[in-house]
Amino acid sequence: MIVKNDLYDYKNRYIYQDTDFFKFSIDSILLAEFVDRKDLKGNILDICTGNGAVSLILAEYTKNNIIGFEIQKKIAYLAQLSVDENNLTKQIKIINDDAKNLNKFYDSGYFNTIVCNPPYFEYNGNMVNLQEEKTIARHEVYLTLENIFQIADYALSSKGAIYIVNRAQRLDELIILGNKYNIGIKKIQLIKTKKDRAPSLVIVKAVKNSKKHVIINDVVNIENMQTYQNIFKGGSNEVNRGTR
């Protein structure tokens, strides 16, 4: 069943979700909030846009164009409903296609910034959930981490940035792939969901054609937080931005 919900505690922001198979996660909010406001210039690409949560939040902080790619038709429909509901059709464009087909829509170097909340788990060829939509959203059926860096290599302008959220266990892959495609990791943010547990999430900022320099922020514990707005204030968006 399709329902309209408040987009967490973002004032006058609404999001459409399907209670049967797809809801946005806190990961999307954390990713959007981690993006340095200085990077919200030029054209912005949202890969794996889902029902549009990241794009909707970024539109709180910029008036620049945002392009969201979502491969699943049902979920792209939810994203479009959300864009329409928030009167953002002039700013946010939802494309229902495989992000690997980006070159059919945009020239190389068209984007200044990319955000991506991708499937977290590798795929072994077997359906791992009774609902295909959930399998595709959670597992790398159509898009791998390497695919994401290949897309970024094509899409980003020189010194353009990509922000990716994933499981903390995959940080090594992110670093290796960043080096392979000359999109070096510049900032690392580890996140705990429980005070007494190891970090479960990581968000990275990587920059195309960047210098060798990385900042590792203090671990953030999100347990019992009442709001995630400006959660990284003093980190991603105020200090320790480093150099590109």
Residue pairs with C-beta under 8 A, 6 or more apart in sequence:
1 18
1 19
1 20
2 16
2 17
2 18
2 19
2 78
2 81
3 16
3 17
3 18
3 19
4 14
4 15
4 16
4 85
5 14
5 15
5 16
5 17
6 13
6 14
6 15
7 13
7 14
7 15
7 53
7 56
7 57
8 29
8 227
8 228
9 227
9 229
10 56
10 57
10 60
10 229
12 86
13 56
13 57
13 60
13 86
14 82
14 85
14 86
15 24
15 51
15 52
15 53
15 56
15 82
15 85
16 51
16 78
16 81
16 82
16 85
17 23
17 24
17 51
17 78
18 74
18 75
18 78
20 131
21 74
21 131
21 133
21 134
22 50
22 51
22 74
22 75
22 78
22 133
22 134
22 137
24 50
24 51
24 53
25 117
26 222
26 228
27 117
27 165
27 201
28 50
28 53
28 54
28 57
28 117
28 165
29 53
29 57
29 228
30 165
30 191
30 201
30 203
30 222
30 228
30 231
31 54
31 115
31 116
31 117
31 163
31 164
31 165
31 203
32 53
32 54
32 57
32 58
32 115
33 57
33 228
33 229
33 230
33 231
33 232
33 236
34 163
34 165
34 189
34 203
34 205
34 232
34 236
35 58
35 61
35 113
35 115
35 163
35 236
36 161
36 205
36 236
36 237
36 241
37 61
37 62
37 237
38 241
39 112
39 113
39 161
39 163
40 58
40 61
40 62
40 64
40 113
41 62
41 64
41 112
41 113
42 64
42 111
42 112
42 113
42 157
42 160
43 64
43 65
43 67
43 110
43 111
43 112
43 113
44 58
44 62
44 64
44 65
44 66
44 67
44 111
44 112
44 113
44 114
44 115
45 66
45 67
45 69
45 102
45 111
45 113
45 114
45 115
45 155
46 52
46 54
46 55
46 58
46 66
46 67
46 68
46 69
46 114
46 115
46 116
47 69
47 99
47 114
47 115
47 116
47 118
47 143
47 148
47 151
48 69
48 70
48 99
48 116
48 117
48 118
48 119
48 143
49 55
49 68
49 69
49 70
49 76
49 79
49 94
50 70
50 75
50 78
50 79
50 117
50 137
51 75
51 78
51 79
51 82
52 68
52 78
52 79
52 80
52 82
52 83
52 92
52 94
53 82
54 68
54 115
54 117
55 66
55 68
55 79
55 83
55 92
56 82
56 83
56 86
56 88
56 92
58 66
58 115
59 66
59 86
59 88
59 91
59 92
63 91
64 91
65 91
65 92
65 93
66 91
66 92
66 93
67 92
67 93
67 95
67 106
67 111
68 79
68 92
68 93
68 94
68 95
69 95
69 97
69 98
69 99
69 102
70 76
70 79
70 94
70 95
70 96
71 96
71 97
71 98
71 99
71 136
71 142
71 143
72 96
72 133
72 136
72 137
73 96
74 133
75 133
75 137
76 94
76 95
76 96
77 96
79 94
80 94
83 89
83 92
83 94
95 105
97 104
97 105
98 142
98 143
99 143
99 147
99 148
99 151
100 142
100 143
100 147
100 150
100 151
102 151
102 154
102 155
103 154
106 155
108 154
108 155
109 155
109 156
109 157
109 158
109 160
110 155
110 157
111 155
111 156
111 157
111 160
112 156
112 157
112 160
112 161
113 160
113 161
113 162
113 163
114 151
114 152
114 155
114 156
114 160
114 161
114 162
114 163
115 162
115 163
115 164
116 148
116 162
116 163
116 164
116 165
117 164
117 165
118 140
118 143
118 145
118 148
118 164
118 166
119 136
119 137
119 138
119 139
119 140
119 141
119 143
120 138
120 166
120 167
120 170
121 128
121 138
121 139
121 140
121 167
122 139
122 140
122 144
123 139
123 140
123 141
127 135
128 135
128 138
128 139
129 135
129 138
135 141
136 142
145 166
145 170
145 173
145 174
145 177
146 177
148 162
148 164
148 177
149 162
149 177
149 178
149 180
149 181
149 183
150 181
152 162
152 181
152 183
152 206
152 208
153 181
153 182
153 183
153 208
156 162
156 183
156 208
157 208
158 208
158 209
159 207
159 208
159 209
159 210
159 244
160 207
160 208
161 186
161 205
161 206
161 207
161 208
161 244
162 183
162 205
162 206
162 207
162 208
163 203
163 204
163 205
163 206
164 174
164 203
164 204
164 206
165 201
165 202
165 203
166 174
166 201
166 202
167 200
167 201
167 202
168 190
168 191
168 198
168 199
168 200
168 201
168 202
170 202
171 188
171 202
171 204
174 185
174 202
174 204
174 206
175 185
177 183
178 184
178 185
178 204
178 206
182 208
182 209
183 206
183 207
183 208
183 210
184 206
184 207
184 210
184 211
184 212
184 214
185 204
185 205
185 206
185 214
186 205
186 206
186 207
186 210
186 213
186 214
186 215
186 242
186 244
187 204
187 205
187 214
187 215
187 216
187 217
187 236
187 240
187 242
188 202
188 203
188 204
188 214
188 215
188 216
188 217
189 202
189 203
189 204
189 217
189 220
189 232
189 235
189 236
190 199
190 201
190 202
190 216
190 217
190 219
190 220
191 199
191 200
191 201
191 202
191 203
191 219
191 220
191 221
191 222
192 198
192 199
192 200
192 219
192 220
192 221
192 222
192 223
193 200
193 201
193 221
193 222
193 223
194 221
194 223
195 221
195 223
199 219
205 236
207 244
210 244
211 243
211 244
213 242
213 243
214 242
215 240
215 241
215 242
217 232
217 235
217 236
217 240
218 235
220 231
220 232
220 235
222 228
222 231
225 231
230 237
